[in-house]
Amino acid sequence: MTSLICGSLAFDTIMLFDGRFSEAILADQLHKVNVAFLVPSLRREFGGCAGNIAYNLKLLGGDPHIMATIGQDGAPYLERLDKLAISRRNIRVIDTSYTAQAFITTDADNNQITAFHPGAMGLSHQNKVADAGPVKLAIVAPDGREGMLQHAKDCAVLNIPFIFDPGQGLPMFNGAELIDFIELASYVAVNDYEAELLMQRTGLGLENIAQRVSALIVTRGESGAEIYADGKRIDIPCVRVEQAIDPTGCGDAFRAGLMYGMLNDMDWPTSGRLASLMGAIKIACQGGQNHHPTHIEIADRFANAFGYRY
């Protein structure tokens, strides 16, 4: 049985700003922001949450199936997936739209400002989970609003355990809708900022959310991560890197490691550590899909970092 990755496929235009946003934006003038950033470095990458998660799962030796929508300009992405031997059977081409586009500016402190055009992603609800066939584990990652709602309901009806990963799509939903997602999901994965927003909108604390799912995962950047499961909190250490080059896609790499551990019945500490390692491998490379370790190399790096093999 396979894993189903419901989420976006996008082209990422990534720009690097040599300074700090905090020094370029006046805090007392936020009501009338008019600011430009000089970005000496610019590149275009394959991205989107579903694409990034599937890419990292494939590196680990998984069998990810992407459920997403792509636009009239999406042929290069489809060709790439074919070369990577990642199934695109559940990717729908929308001839009247462009593929989703993200324009990401990263500063010297790895803070990011992103502008996002949804394009074909807005029609992701046309995809149905039932069309994917047997699925062991799914993830509902950032996608079109109606698509995320639809795919969560589809998974619940089909008794497919899934991770609710709202990501940067979280602000699209009100408190009641987010509670519905939590009730339908088997797992919830958020970063520390998203966790605060999730609590604010739902009125639920982390422990309350954790009680409603099999596990709640909160990532905290260089401080590692926390997994709330089985009535306890498991602290996951961050894997240190010599140089943090680009945070774009690190959360997706983390989720891929997490899913691989879950699909292979690893315990939570091991799944979390593998997720942390995947995030560290990704941050040392530019772009969301330009790192190329083999699954054997990943296993060796895990053993070196944690003193045992998964």
Stockholm file with secondary structure:
# STOCKHOLM 1.0

chainA/1-310         MTSLICGSLAFDTIMLFDGRFSEAILADQLHKVNVAFLVPSLRREFGGCAGNIAYNLKLLGGDPHIMATIGQDGAPYLERLDKLAISRRNIRVIDTSYTAQAFITTDADNNQITAFHPGAMGLSHQNKVADAGPVKLAIVAPDGREGMLQHAKDCAVLNIPFIFDPGQGLPMFNGAELIDFIELASYVAVNDYEAELLMQRTGLGLENIAQRVSALIVTRGESGAEIYADGKRIDIPCVRVEQAIDPTGCGDAFRAGLMYGMLNDMDWPTSGRLASLMGAIKIACQGGQNHHPTHIEIADRFANAFGYRY
#=GR chainA/1-310 SS CEEEEESCCEEEEEEECSSCHHHHSCGGGGGGCCCCCCCSEEEEEEECHHHHHHHHHHHTTCCEEEEEEEETTCHHHHHHHHHHTCEEEEEEEETTSCCEEEEEEECTTSCEEEEEECGGGGGGGGSCGGGGCCEEEEEECSCCHHHHHHHHHHHHHTTCCEEECCGGGGGGSCHHHHHHHHHHCSEEEEEHHHHHHHHHHHCCCHHHHHHHSSEEEEECGGGCEEEEETTEEEEECCCCCSCCCCCTTHHHHHHHHHHHHHHTTCCHHHHHHHHHHHHHHHHTSSSSSCCCCCHHHHHHHHHHHHSSCC
#=GC SS_cons         CEEEEESCCEEEEEEECSSCHHHHSCGGGGGGCCCCCCCSEEEEEEECHHHHHHHHHHHTTCCEEEEEEEETTCHHHHHHHHHHTCEEEEEEEETTSCCEEEEEEECTTSCEEEEEECGGGGGGGGSCGGGGCCEEEEEECSCCHHHHHHHHHHHHHTTCCEEECCGGGGGGSCHHHHHHHHHHCSEEEEEHHHHHHHHHHHCCCHHHHHHHSSEEEEECGGGCEEEEETTEEEEECCCCCSCCCCCTTHHHHHHHHHHHHHHTTCCHHHHHHHHHHHHHHHHTSSSSSCCCCCHHHHHHHHHHHHSSCC
//
